[in-house]
Amino acid sequence: MSAANIALVTGGSRGLGRNMALSLAQKGIDVVLTYRSQQEEAAAVVAEIEALGRRAAALPLDVAQSGSFPAFFEQLRGTLQQTFGTERFHYLINNAGIGIHAAFADTTEQQFDELVDIHFKGPFFLTQQALPLLADGGRIINISSGLARFATPGYAAYAAMKGAMEVLTRYQAKELGARGIAVNIVAPGAIETDFGGGVVRDNAQVNQHIASQTALGRVGLPEDIGGVVAFLCTEDARWINAQRIEASGGMFL
């Protein structure tokens, strides 16, 4: 098998992350995906990637536990050598996340801290500690949300973290440009997954309302997002840098 570039996808066992991992593999990119607790689901994604003719591995990681990152990168270093025969990976996709729905007035400090740890502090320090293993000329893809552009009550804290990631993306692009590393952020609109309890997928009224407010007339699917992330890891996207790319079908225009 020819040597391939390698992507690290956090939260790659299900939902958007799973589709990102498969889309990357379809572009000829090998994948290391992380999971928090769904080891069997992660193993199934690895098998799907291998069926596409690419190499893959799955490692446990809780992005909320930044103290665990040094041990994770030691494990990643070993996996890169043993599974892929290399010391570097090329693309970091900071995808892992959760959804908490709470009105601004009702958001607890515990909810706020959990969102900070998973959606901002985690990606901040995970990316920082990934830099020695990330190849020069590589790419970093962060994940935002349409909710950072339009305001939907119940997501004040979540959307604020995504807004922070959008600013961070520009700083990362500026500071890592000397290494040839491009950094972009993809902002999905509402997607039919189990995210946030699956409300967009399972609540017909919510689904219909969002579709009515979307220019293309439907709610997003995971496969609407994975290909965008994979594209940003190709040579065709080499000159795209420090950009927020919304993939929402035109929500709330």
Residue pairs with C-beta under 8 A, 6 or more apart in sequence:
1 53
1 55
3 85
3 86
4 28
4 29
4 30
4 54
4 55
5 29
5 30
5 89
5 90
5 91
5 233
6 29
6 30
6 31
6 32
6 80
6 84
6 86
6 88
6 89
6 90
6 91
7 21
7 24
7 29
7 30
7 31
7 32
7 89
7 90
7 91
7 92
7 93
7 233
8 31
8 32
8 33
8 34
8 76
8 89
8 91
8 92
8 93
8 130
9 17
9 20
9 21
9 24
9 31
9 32
9 33
9 34
9 93
9 95
10 17
10 33
10 34
10 61
10 63
10 93
10 94
10 95
10 96
10 126
11 17
11 34
11 35
11 36
11 63
11 95
11 96
11 97
12 18
12 20
12 21
12 31
12 33
12 34
12 35
12 42
12 45
12 58
12 95
13 33
13 34
13 35
13 38
13 41
13 42
13 45
13 58
14 38
14 41
14 193
14 194
15 191
15 193
15 194
15 195
15 222
16 95
16 143
16 188
16 191
16 193
16 195
16 222
16 225
16 226
17 33
17 93
17 95
17 96
18 33
18 41
18 45
18 222
19 222
19 223
19 225
19 226
20 93
20 95
20 225
20 226
20 229
20 230
21 31
21 33
21 45
21 49
21 56
21 226
22 45
22 48
22 49
22 52
22 226
23 223
23 226
23 227
23 229
23 230
24 31
24 91
24 226
24 229
24 230
24 233
25 31
25 48
25 49
25 52
25 54
25 56
26 52
26 230
27 230
27 233
27 234
28 54
29 54
29 90
29 91
29 230
29 233
30 49
30 54
30 55
30 56
30 84
31 49
31 54
31 55
31 56
31 57
32 56
32 57
32 58
32 59
32 76
32 79
32 80
32 89
33 42
33 45
33 46
33 56
33 57
33 58
33 59
34 42
34 58
34 59
34 60
34 61
34 63
34 72
34 96
35 41
35 42
35 58
35 59
35 60
35 61
36 60
36 61
36 62
36 63
36 96
39 58
39 60
42 58
43 58
45 56
45 58
46 56
46 57
46 58
49 55
49 56
50 56
55 83
55 84
57 79
57 83
57 84
59 72
59 75
59 76
59 79
61 68
61 72
61 96
62 68
63 96
63 117
63 118
63 122
63 123
63 126
64 114
64 117
64 118
64 122
65 117
66 117
66 121
66 122
66 125
66 126
69 125
69 126
69 129
70 129
73 129
73 130
73 133
76 89
76 133
77 87
77 133
80 86
80 87
80 88
80 89
80 133
81 87
87 133
88 133
88 134
88 135
89 133
89 134
89 135
89 138
90 134
90 135
90 137
90 138
90 139
90 233
91 138
91 139
91 140
91 141
91 233
92 127
92 130
92 134
92 138
92 139
92 140
92 141
93 141
93 143
93 229
94 122
94 123
94 126
94 127
94 140
94 141
94 142
94 143
94 165
95 143
95 229
96 118
96 122
97 118
97 119
97 143
97 195
98 114
98 115
98 118
98 195
98 196
99 158
99 195
99 196
99 197
100 107
100 111
100 114
100 115
100 157
100 158
100 196
101 154
101 155
101 196
101 197
101 199
102 108
102 111
102 154
102 156
102 157
103 153
103 154
103 156
104 153
104 156
104 157
107 156
107 157
111 157
112 157
115 157
115 158
115 161
116 161
119 158
119 161
119 162
119 165
120 161
120 164
120 165
120 168
123 142
123 165
123 168
124 168
127 140
127 172
131 176
134 140
134 181
136 179
136 180
136 181
137 179
137 180
137 181
138 180
138 181
139 181
139 182
139 183
139 184
139 232
139 233
139 237
140 172
140 176
140 181
140 182
140 183
140 184
141 183
141 184
141 185
141 186
141 229
141 232
141 233
142 165
142 166
142 168
142 169
142 183
142 184
142 185
142 186
143 162
143 165
143 185
143 186
143 187
143 188
144 162
144 163
144 165
144 166
144 185
144 186
144 187
144 244
145 155
145 158
145 159
145 162
145 187
145 188
146 187
146 188
146 189
146 190
146 246
146 248
146 251
146 252
147 155
147 158
147 159
147 162
148 159
148 162
148 163
148 166
148 187
149 187
149 246
149 252
150 251
150 252
151 159
162 187
165 185
166 185
166 187
166 244
169 183
169 184
169 185
169 242
169 244
170 183
170 242
172 183
173 182
173 183
173 184
173 241
173 242
174 242
176 183
177 241
182 237
182 238
182 240
182 241
182 242
183 241
183 242
184 232
184 240
184 241
184 242
184 243
184 244
184 245
185 243
185 244
185 245
186 225
186 228
186 229
186 232
186 245
186 246
186 247
187 244
187 245
187 246
187 247
187 248
188 220
188 224
188 225
188 246
188 247
188 248
189 210
189 214
189 219
189 220
189 246
189 247
189 248
189 249
189 251
190 200
190 210
190 219
190 220
190 248
190 251
191 200
191 219
191 220
191 221
191 222
191 224
191 225
192 200
192 201
192 207
192 219
192 220
192 221
192 222
193 200
193 201
193 222
194 201
199 206
200 206
200 207
200 210
200 219
201 207
207 219
210 219
210 251
211 217
211 218
211 219
213 251
213 252
214 248
214 249
214 250
214 251
215 249
215 250
215 251
215 253
216 249
216 250
217 249
218 249
220 247
220 248
220 249
224 247
224 249
225 247
228 245
228 247
231 237
232 240
232 245
